[in-house]
């Protein structure tokens, strides 16, 4: 059973972004499973790096879409993205200091932030995109 299950209510209506969100959820589920089964010793660094790198890639994609439609809350959204990446980096470094204590915090942070961010912040900018002249083109992009 997955830690986070994708649901249609998470869709932002832009195929490329939805695909990337699904990939992020897949990586989070992979980390959670590793932590849950205590099999993270040898793989945690590479999976965490994968999460950080893919998150940065995804955020750049989102921000490019927001710039295309002159999204008014772009700077605030960028700050949310930056805080998330910085928190991931801090959590990663803490995993090597005392791994057991970080498991609950990491799982809670990843699931809570991801779901909340998609359902609220991302839905907000996609509403702006729907009003844009470029909406149909953005929906099809992948």
MARTORDREN-954491 format. One line per 4 residues: their letters; for each residue x, y, z of C-alpha. Coordinates in pm, whole numbers, padded with zeros to 5 digits. Layout:
% residues N
A = X:Y:Z ~ ...
//
This chain:
% residues 142
XXXX = 00000:00000:00000 ~ 00138:00339:-00101 ~ 00207:00608:00157 ~ 00052:00870:-00072
XXXX = -00199:00770:-00337 ~ -00252:00992:-00640 ~ -00614:01091:-00686 ~ -00791:01288:-00954
XXXX = -00856:01570:-00706 ~ -00480:01635:-00715 ~ -00486:01699:-01089 ~ -00407:02057:-01182
XXXX = -00530:02008:-01538 ~ -00188:02041:-01701 ~ -00060:01703:-01814 ~ 00311:01776:-01771
XXXX = 00263:01903:-01415 ~ 00036:01611:-01322 ~ 00296:01365:-01454 ~ 00566:01537:-01251
XXXX = 00351:01539:-00937 ~ 00294:01165:-00980 ~ 00670:01111:-01012 ~ 00734:01312:-00695
XXXX = 00474:01106:-00511 ~ 00641:00789:-00640 ~ 00979:00902:-00502 ~ 00821:00999:-00168
XXXX = 00655:00657:-00150 ~ 00991:00495:-00224 ~ 01160:00687:00060 ~ 00875:00609:00298
XXXX = 00894:00238:00215 ~ 01270:00237:00270 ~ 01231:00408:00605 ~ 00941:00184:00707
XXXX = 01129:-00136:00627 ~ 01456:-00002:00765 ~ 01623:-00069:00429 ~ 01751:00283:00385
XXXX = 02110:00233:00495 ~ 02260:00177:00151 ~ 02013:00366:-00069 ~ 01895:00666:00128
XXXX = 02154:00907:-00010 ~ 02080:00831:-00375 ~ 01702:00836:-00330 ~ 01714:01159:-00132
XXXX = 01934:01313:-00403 ~ 01684:01193:-00663 ~ 01400:01359:-00469 ~ 01588:01687:-00434
XXXX = 01698:01699:-00798 ~ 01356:01602:-00934 ~ 01187:01852:-00703 ~ 01410:02132:-00833
XXXX = 01337:02024:-01193 ~ 00963:02016:-01123 ~ 00962:02356:-00952 ~ 01143:02512:-01248
XXXX = 00877:02369:-01479 ~ 00595:02510:-01265 ~ 00762:02848:-01240 ~ 00809:02863:-01619
XXXX = 00435:02804:-01663 ~ 00358:03071:-01407 ~ 00584:03319:-01585 ~ 00411:03246:-01919
XXXX = 00076:03356:-01779 ~ 00213:03638:-01561 ~ 00091:03468:-01243 ~ 00056:03740:-00980
XXXX = 00174:03526:-00686 ~ 00484:03393:-00862 ~ 00733:03533:-00611 ~ 00544:03387:-00315
XXXX = 00521:03052:-00491 ~ 00895:03058:-00564 ~ 00960:03123:-00194 ~ 00747:02821:-00102
XXXX = 00951:02612:-00344 ~ 01281:02741:-00207 ~ 01173:02670:00154 ~ 01073:02316:00058
XXXX = 01406:02240:-00110 ~ 01600:02388:00183 ~ 01397:02180:00429 ~ 01465:01866:00223
XXXX = 01838:01939:00234 ~ 01827:01989:00612 ~ 01630:01668:00661 ~ 01874:01480:00442
XXXX = 02170:01594:00653 ~ 01983:01502:00973 ~ 01924:01150:00845 ~ 02293:01081:00895
XXXX = 02298:01208:01251 ~ 02017:00999:01395 ~ 01813:00821:01139 ~ 01543:00669:01354
XXXX = 01429:01003:01492 ~ 01384:01153:01149 ~ 01153:00888:01000 ~ 00825:01024:01135
XXXX = 00919:01387:01074 ~ 01031:01316:00719 ~ 00722:01114:00628 ~ 00489:01368:00783
XXXX = 00663:01662:00617 ~ 00673:01506:00271 ~ 00314:01388:00266 ~ 00171:01696:00433
XXXX = 00359:01946:00222 ~ 00307:01767:-00108 ~ -00066:01719:-00070 ~ -00126:02066:00073
XXXX = 00091:02233:-00189 ~ -00078:02057:-00480 ~ -00432:02104:-00350 ~ -00390:02469:-00255
XXXX = -00091:02657:-00398 ~ -00074:02467:-00727 ~ -00449:02476:-00778 ~ -00432:02852:-00730
XXXX = -00183:02909:-01011 ~ -00362:02667:-01242 ~ -00678:02871:-01195 ~ -00482:03168:-01331
XXXX = -00366:02953:-01621 ~ -00722:02850:-01704 ~ -00805:03215:-01750 ~ -00503:03263:-01975
XXXX = -00520:03275:-02354 ~ -00264:02994:-02356 ~ -00468:02748:-02145 ~ -00549:02494:-02417
XXXX = -00186:02487:-02528 ~ -00065:02448:-02168 ~ -00305:02159:-02105 ~ -00159:01963:-02395
XX = 00207:02028:-02323 ~ 00416:01736:-02212
//
